[in-house]
Amino acid sequence: MTPTPGEPPDALAAILKRWQSAETATIERANEVLERTSHPAIRLAMEIVRRDSEMHREVQQAILDGPDQRAFTAEELREVWALVEQQMEAEKRRLEFARQAASQCRVDMERQPLAYLLLSYVVEDEKKRARLLGRLEDFQHNRYEDVEG
């Protein structure tokens, strides 16, 4: 069966559904660890894993639901783009804070190894969000070049 425009092809849909099952298993394992430990660093790591897997499942479902079926318009982009740009600037500031904090912990890593581990994670997560917004900006400029005009 040929998918309608915006729907993923059958092979992609099958992969996404299997992936969703794997994410569900990850969430369940993270919950098991959370039930068995009170150590703050382990709990925090498992919370991060669980939330990321929950978000991954949402992204996979969005693809399965066919996000391209309702493309946004140039007008919709104009309405929110200033806010998106503000968010991009805020992401840059937060990334710099995370880098500074990780750098400071690295100086005294013997006393704060877990802090350094966690801050290193935050640096990577901030970079990931900045890349996501950058890709959204690339998409906006490539698809709707007239938005600025």
C-alpha positions in Angstrom: 0.0 0.0 0.0 1.4 3.4 -0.9 1.4 5.9 1.9 -0.4 9.2 1.5 1.8 12.3 1.3 3.3 13.1 4.6 3.0 9.5 6.0 6.1 7.4 6.4 6.7 4.5 4.1 5.8 1.1 5.5 9.5 0.1 6.1 10.1 3.3 8.0 6.9 2.9 10.0 7.9 -0.6 11.0 11.3 0.6 12.2 9.7 3.4 14.2 7.3 1.1 15.8 10.0 -1.4 16.9 12.1 1.6 18.1 9.1 2.8 20.2 9.0 -0.7 21.8 12.7 -0.4 22.6 12.1 3.0 24.1 9.3 1.7 26.2 11.6 -1.1 27.5 14.2 1.6 28.4 11.6 3.6 30.3 10.6 0.4 32.2 14.2 -0.4 33.1 14.8 3.1 34.2 11.8 3.0 36.5 13.1 -0.3 38.0 16.4 1.3 38.8 14.6 4.3 40.3 12.6 2.0 42.6 15.7 0.3 43.8 18.1 3.1 44.6 18.1 6.3 46.6 21.5 7.5 45.3 20.9 11.0 43.9 23.3 10.7 41.0 22.0 7.3 39.8 18.4 8.6 40.2 19.2 11.7 38.2 20.8 9.7 35.4 17.8 7.4 35.3 15.4 10.3 35.2 17.3 11.8 32.3 17.2 8.5 30.4 13.5 8.0 31.1 12.6 11.5 30.0 14.7 11.3 26.9 13.1 8.0 26.0 9.7 9.5 26.5 10.5 12.3 24.2 12.0 9.9 21.6 8.7 8.0 21.6 6.8 11.3 21.0 9.1 12.2 18.1 8.6 8.7 16.6 4.9 9.0 17.0 4.9 12.4 15.4 6.6 10.9 12.4 4.2 8.0 12.3 1.3 10.5 12.5 2.7 12.3 9.4 3.9 15.8 10.5 4.2 16.9 6.9 0.5 16.6 6.3 0.1 20.0 7.9 3.0 22.1 6.8 3.3 25.4 8.5 2.8 28.6 6.5 5.1 31.5 6.1 2.6 33.6 8.1 2.8 31.1 11.0 6.6 31.3 11.0 6.4 35.1 10.9 4.2 35.1 14.0 6.6 33.1 16.1 10.0 33.5 14.5 11.1 36.4 16.8 10.4 34.2 19.8 12.3 31.3 18.2 15.3 33.6 17.7 15.1 34.7 21.3 15.1 31.1 22.4 18.2 30.5 20.2 20.0 33.3 21.9 19.0 32.0 25.4 20.3 28.6 24.4 23.7 30.1 23.6 23.8 31.8 27.0 22.8 28.6 28.8 25.5 26.7 26.9 28.1 29.2 27.9 27.0 28.8 31.6 27.2 25.0 31.3 30.7 25.2 29.8 31.9 27.6 32.5 30.5 25.4 35.3 32.0 22.2 33.8 35.3 23.9 33.3 35.3 25.1 36.9 34.5 21.6 38.1 37.2 20.1 36.0 39.8 22.2 37.9 38.8 20.4 41.1 37.5 17.1 39.6 38.9 15.0 42.5 36.5 16.7 44.9 33.6 16.9 42.5 33.7 14.1 40.0 29.9 13.6 39.9 29.3 17.3 39.4 31.7 17.2 36.5 30.0 14.2 35.0 26.6 15.8 35.3 27.8 19.2 33.9 29.4 17.5 31.0 26.1 15.9 30.2 24.3 19.3 30.4 26.9 20.8 28.0 26.2 18.1 25.5 22.4 18.5 26.0 22.6 22.3 25.5 24.6 21.7 22.3 22.0 19.3 21.1 19.2 21.8 21.7 21.1 24.5 19.9 21.6 22.2 16.9 17.9 21.4 16.8 17.0 25.1 16.7 19.7 25.7 14.2 18.2 23.1 11.9 14.8 24.7 12.4 16.3 28.0 11.3 17.9 26.3 8.3 14.6 24.8 7.4 12.9 28.1 7.8 15.3 29.9 5.5 15.4 27.2 2.9 11.7 26.6 2.7 10.4 30.1 3.3 13.0 32.5 2.0 10.4 35.3 1.8 9.6 35.2 5.6 12.0 38.0 6.3 10.6 40.2 3.5 
